[in-house]
């Protein structure tokens, strides 16, 4: 069972590739809202920045960005 940051630190970081839009973004948003640190990885720098802007204020974890293919 995964315990969240506020209930014990078993897992804090989530990396989902292709999370600038669509399903990847939706999954990232769910984890971020639960207090996880997330890494935004996408081929499109614009999508990464847009996703980061949407996430800001929705959680208390860290957001790291990385453009990759």
C-alpha positions as CSV (number, residue, x, y, z in Angstrom):
1,X,0.0,0.0,0.0
2,X,1.3,3.4,-0.9
3,X,1.4,6.0,1.9
4,X,1.3,9.6,0.9
5,X,3.7,12.3,2.0
6,X,1.4,13.3,4.9
7,X,1.0,9.6,6.0
8,X,4.5,8.3,5.7
9,X,7.2,8.6,3.1
10,X,7.2,5.4,1.2
11,X,7.1,7.0,-2.2
12,X,7.3,10.7,-3.0
13,X,8.3,11.0,-6.7
14,X,6.3,10.3,-9.8
15,X,7.7,10.3,-13.4
16,X,5.2,9.8,-16.2
17,X,6.4,10.4,-19.7
18,X,4.3,12.3,-22.2
19,X,2.5,14.1,-19.5
20,X,2.2,17.5,-21.2
21,X,-1.3,16.8,-22.3
22,X,-4.0,14.2,-22.3
23,X,-4.0,11.0,-20.2
24,X,-0.4,11.5,-19.0
25,X,-1.3,15.0,-17.7
26,X,-4.4,13.7,-16.0
27,X,-2.4,11.0,-14.2
28,X,0.3,13.5,-13.2
29,X,-2.4,15.9,-11.9
30,X,-3.9,13.2,-9.7
31,X,-0.6,12.4,-8.1
32,X,0.4,16.1,-7.6
33,X,-2.9,16.8,-5.9
34,X,-2.2,14.0,-3.5
35,X,1.1,15.6,-2.5
36,X,3.6,13.8,-4.7
37,X,6.6,15.5,-6.4
38,X,6.2,15.2,-10.1
39,X,8.4,15.3,-13.2
40,X,6.9,16.7,-16.3
41,X,8.4,15.0,-19.4
42,X,7.3,15.7,-22.9
43,X,8.7,16.2,-26.4
44,X,7.0,19.7,-26.5
45,X,8.5,22.4,-24.3
46,X,5.4,24.4,-24.8
47,X,3.2,21.5,-23.5
48,X,5.5,21.2,-20.4
49,X,5.2,24.8,-19.6
50,X,1.4,24.8,-20.1
51,X,1.0,21.8,-17.9
52,X,3.2,23.3,-15.2
53,X,1.1,26.5,-15.2
54,X,-2.1,24.4,-14.8
55,X,-0.6,22.4,-11.9
56,X,0.7,25.4,-9.9
57,X,-1.4,25.8,-6.8
58,X,-3.2,22.4,-7.0
59,X,-0.7,20.6,-4.8
60,X,2.2,21.1,-2.4
61,X,4.8,18.8,-4.1
62,X,7.7,19.9,-6.3
63,X,7.4,20.2,-10.0
64,X,10.4,19.4,-12.2
65,X,10.4,19.8,-16.0
66,X,12.4,18.0,-18.6
67,X,12.1,18.0,-22.3
68,X,12.7,14.6,-23.8
69,X,11.8,12.4,-26.7
